[in-house]
Amino acid sequence: MAVFSKVLVANRGEIAIRVFRTLRELGIGTVAIYSDADRNAAHVAYADEAFLVGGGAPSDSYLNQERILDAAHRAAAEAVHPGYGFLAENASFARACSEAGIVWIGPPPEAIEAMGSKIEARDRMRAAGVPIVPGVTEPVTSADEVRRLGDELGWPIAIKASAGGGGKGLKVVRSADEAGRALESAQREGEAYFSDSAVYVERYLEDPRHVEVQVLADAHGNVIHLGERDCTIQRRHQKLVEETPSPAVDEALRERIGAIAVDAARAVGYQSAGTIEGLLSRNGEYFFLEMNTRIQVEHTVTEMVTGLDLIREQVLVAAGEPLSLRQEDVRLVGHAIECRINAEDVSNGFLPAPGTITGYREPSGPGVRMDSGVVVGSEISPLYDPMIAKLIVHGVDREHARRRMLRALDELTVDGVKTLIGFHKALLTHPCFIEGETCHGLVESELMAARAAELEKHRPEGLGSDPGLLGRGLTPAVRSVEVDGRRFEVRLLEPEPPYAELARRRRERERARATGGAGRDAIVSPMQGTVLAVEVAEGDDVEAGQVVCIVEAMKMENEVHAHRAGRVTELSVGAGQPVKTGQVICVISGG
């Protein structure tokens, strides 16, 4: 069934490859786009055709509407699939595609606009009788308003970017003293990521479950839901583990929140795949949070339990076809879990850890799926999201799926960069996850970081990067030997080749120069990234814990704090300036 002859995917990495696979099954030609930084990326090699659209920065490439549409015309693509992120929820791009005679594989731009503004969405949902989290439905512009609303709603409260998503532009404010800085940060992230600095305030629910509902809608008035996903396990309000069904949802609640999701989609004339996100309180209250007008990262677990291909449904809906099933045809079979395999350093507050993948092996076997965008040699760039791949498993029930995931994580090897593999093993073996709890306060705890590091160190097979070995001029190698007819796996430490040893010494000299003379007084960047803002000036007196600057890396804002009280000297960075890991930002003298 070739509903289109050729489709361009306006995205990169694992989601681009995921969409390409469905397009090939439909007999549709595939077109990739890429930036200078992605010339050798796996999604470029997978596609039938590929077009360069600009420099490494997203604004020059994956967000450059004019160049992407030019690539679509040059390729004679009939349609564009945006994946998720970048331009996936950009109504102006959806309109530009239609005006250029190219089919947009996604919802109507009017629906994107209605739900893209979280403020407008809350107002619409309240009018439609959909329960929303208590708060305002108009923009908040001053710290005084934030403080007043905190007193009215009760602390803590959440400041959210109106156009936000994925944890971007979301700040939890626990007291009036934090209002000013949190407001500025939320507005800045909203402008930086979504070109919209508008923010609103709502009550912050302590330890709720994040439960979302997958919906499908066509142009013929059919709207259905495909059950819920539990996305409660998060760090920095960004998802790490997703599963379906939710351990906290029974059939009655599933029917209720499914009906809420269908009503929400109908209220905006929705078409295509979309997700109604909500919060489930401890006492069973369910509140509309927002709607993501695109395919979700975690759509995979829904596919595993329903047997549906959601990308296929999107393509067919865009071609004018009705949905392939009715609500009464939906069956949820078994249990599915997804673990996001990100390039992040759990021991360092989940900071992004860009680098080159030097070894890679995917798990396989019954009920195991890997959605990946990398191969050996792939560069995990600080310019983009730190996701490497998604590991998904399906089991007959939750415990079966949990054990299957642990087996798959043991088989997965990603060398050369720090990853979340050890974290996922630590989480899935912790009693809170086994018992289906929210694991509130555990995910970002020192206990979890320590346990994750320990499990990563003792992987059954493969060997991740070990700074201790590399620092001694040694590289690891895995070998098999037999003793009295019994096979053993041993690790040999081989000397690095001369050029690697020279490079190591050069790095050490550079680090020494960077911190020389500053000693313990130097504040260094914890990551490679871009300075968004500098909060101090040369000669300022600062207190321990005070924010010195904000560094953005892999779509995350990270505050760099003063480690002690003193006076700022040798300030060497400015807003907009790139920084490297370990680069000196300033020196704190006196104290």
KATADA-V876107 format. One record per pair of residues at least 6 apart in sequence whose ideal C-beta (glycine too) atoms are under 6 Angstrom apart, sorted by the first residue. I is the first residue (numbers start at 1). GAP is how many residues later the second one is. Records with the same first field share a line. If there is no record, write none. Layout:
BEGIN
I = GAP + GAP
END
This chain:
BEGIN
1 = 25
2 = 25 + 26
3 = 316
4 = 24 + 74 + 75
5 = 73
6 = 23 + 71 + 72
7 = 16 + 21 + 70 + 72 + 74
8 = 23 + 64 + 69 + 72
9 = 7 + 10 + 72
10 = 58 + 70 + 72 + 77
11 = 72 + 75
12 = 26 + 31
13 = 360
14 = 357 + 358 + 359 + 375
15 = 68 + 69
16 = 27
17 = 26 + 29 + 356
18 = 353
19 = 62 + 292
20 = 10 + 26 + 27
22 = 287 + 289 + 290
23 = 7
29 = 19
30 = 17 + 18
31 = 18 + 44 + 46
32 = 11 + 12 + 15 + 18
33 = 18 + 20 + 35 + 38
34 = 10 + 16
35 = 19 + 21 + 26
36 = 19 + 20
37 = 19 + 344 + 346
42 = 331 + 332 + 333
43 = 330
44 = 6
49 = 26
51 = 20
53 = 8 + 11 + 14 + 15 + 18
54 = 6 + 7 + 10 + 13
56 = 327
62 = 24
63 = 23
65 = 28 + 31
69 = 31
72 = 8 + 30
79 = 24 + 26
80 = 17 + 22
81 = 24
82 = 6
84 = 210 + 211
87 = 6
88 = 206
89 = 23 + 27 + 204 + 205
91 = 18 + 21 + 22
94 = 10 + 15
95 = 14
97 = 7
98 = 6
103 = 215
105 = 209 + 210 + 213
106 = 166
107 = 163 + 164 + 165 + 186
111 = 157 + 158 + 159
112 = 181
114 = 6 + 154
115 = 6 + 153 + 176 + 178
116 = 47
117 = 45
118 = 44 + 172
119 = 18 + 43 + 81
122 = 10 + 15
123 = 14
124 = 143
125 = 7 + 139 + 163
126 = 6
128 = 139
130 = 130 + 133 + 134 + 158
131 = 156
132 = 155 + 156
133 = 69 + 70 + 154
134 = 69
135 = 66 + 67 + 68
136 = 64 + 65
139 = 59
140 = 59 + 60 + 61
143 = 36 + 37 + 40
146 = 33 + 37
147 = 29 + 32
149 = 52
150 = 7
153 = 50
155 = 19
156 = 16 + 18 + 48
157 = 16 + 44 + 47
158 = 14 + 44 + 46
159 = 12 + 23 + 24 + 27 + 40 + 42
160 = 10 + 40
161 = 8 + 25 + 29 + 38
162 = 36 + 38
163 = 31 + 33
164 = 26
166 = 72
167 = 69 + 70 + 71
168 = 21 + 25
169 = 17 + 20 + 21
170 = 67
171 = 11 + 14 + 15
172 = 32
173 = 6 + 9
186 = 13
187 = 10 + 12
190 = 6 + 7
191 = 6
205 = 74 + 76
207 = 231 + 233
208 = 71 + 72 + 73
209 = 23 + 39 + 71
210 = 21 + 22
211 = 17 + 19 + 35 + 67 + 69
212 = 17 + 63 + 65
213 = 12 + 15 + 44 + 45 + 48 + 63
214 = 12 + 61 + 88
215 = 10 + 46 + 50 + 59
216 = 8 + 57 + 97 + 107
217 = 6 + 48 + 53 + 54
218 = 99 + 104 + 105
219 = 52
220 = 102
222 = 101
223 = 39 + 42 + 43
224 = 103
225 = 33 + 36 + 37
226 = 76 + 80 + 104
227 = 105
228 = 18 + 21
229 = 13 + 15 + 69 + 72
230 = 13 + 16
231 = 8 + 11
232 = 206
233 = 7 + 8
234 = 6
235 = 115 + 208 + 209
240 = 100
241 = 98
242 = 56 + 59 + 96
243 = 94
244 = 57 + 58 + 61 + 92
247 = 189
257 = 29
261 = 15
264 = 12
271 = 46
272 = 42 + 45
273 = 22 + 37 + 41
274 = 19
275 = 17 + 21
276 = 15
277 = 12 + 13
278 = 8 + 9 + 10 + 11
279 = 8 + 10
280 = 6
298 = 40
299 = 11
300 = 38 + 92
301 = 35 + 37
303 = 7
304 = 32 + 90
305 = 27 + 28 + 29 + 31
334 = 60 + 61 + 62
335 = 60 + 62 + 63 + 66
336 = 58
337 = 56 + 64 + 68
338 = 52 + 54
339 = 52 + 85
340 = 50
341 = 47 + 48 + 50 + 78 + 79
342 = 44 + 45 + 78
343 = 10 + 37 + 43 + 45 + 74
344 = 6 + 8 + 9 + 42 + 76
345 = 6 + 8 + 73
346 = 77 + 103 + 106
347 = 102 + 106
351 = 175 + 176
352 = 34 + 175 + 201 + 202
353 = 64 + 65
354 = 26 + 28
355 = 25 + 61 + 62
356 = 23 + 60
357 = 17 + 21 + 59
358 = 57 + 58
359 = 54 + 56
360 = 16 + 54
361 = 52
362 = 8
363 = 45 + 48 + 49
367 = 26 + 27 + 37
368 = 25 + 40
369 = 23
370 = 21
371 = 19
372 = 17
374 = 14
380 = 37
382 = 146 + 147 + 171 + 172
385 = 169 + 170
386 = 168
391 = 17
393 = 8 + 11 + 12 + 15
395 = 6 + 9
402 = 26
405 = 23
406 = 22
409 = 12 + 15 + 16
410 = 50
413 = 49
415 = 49
416 = 49
422 = 30 + 33 + 34
423 = 29
425 = 30
426 = 22 + 25 + 26 + 29
427 = 6
432 = 7 + 10
433 = 6
442 = 6
463 = 13
469 = 7
473 = 23 + 28
474 = 19
475 = 19 + 21
476 = 15
477 = 15 + 17
478 = 13
479 = 11 + 13
480 = 9
481 = 7 + 9
511 = 71
514 = 70
515 = 7
518 = 69
521 = 66 + 67
522 = 62 + 65
523 = 25 + 62 + 63
524 = 58 + 60
525 = 26 + 54 + 58 + 60
527 = 26 + 54
528 = 52 + 53
529 = 22 + 23 + 24
530 = 22 + 48
531 = 18 + 20 + 42 + 44 + 46 + 48
532 = 18 + 20
533 = 17 + 42
534 = 15 + 41
535 = 12
536 = 12 + 32
538 = 33
540 = 28
541 = 26
542 = 20
543 = 22
544 = 18 + 20 + 21
545 = 16
546 = 16
547 = 12 + 14
548 = 12 + 14
549 = 11 + 36
550 = 7 + 9
551 = 7
562 = 26
564 = 24 + 27
565 = 26
566 = 22 + 23 + 24 + 25
567 = 22 + 23
568 = 18
569 = 18 + 20
570 = 16 + 17
571 = 15
573 = 12
END
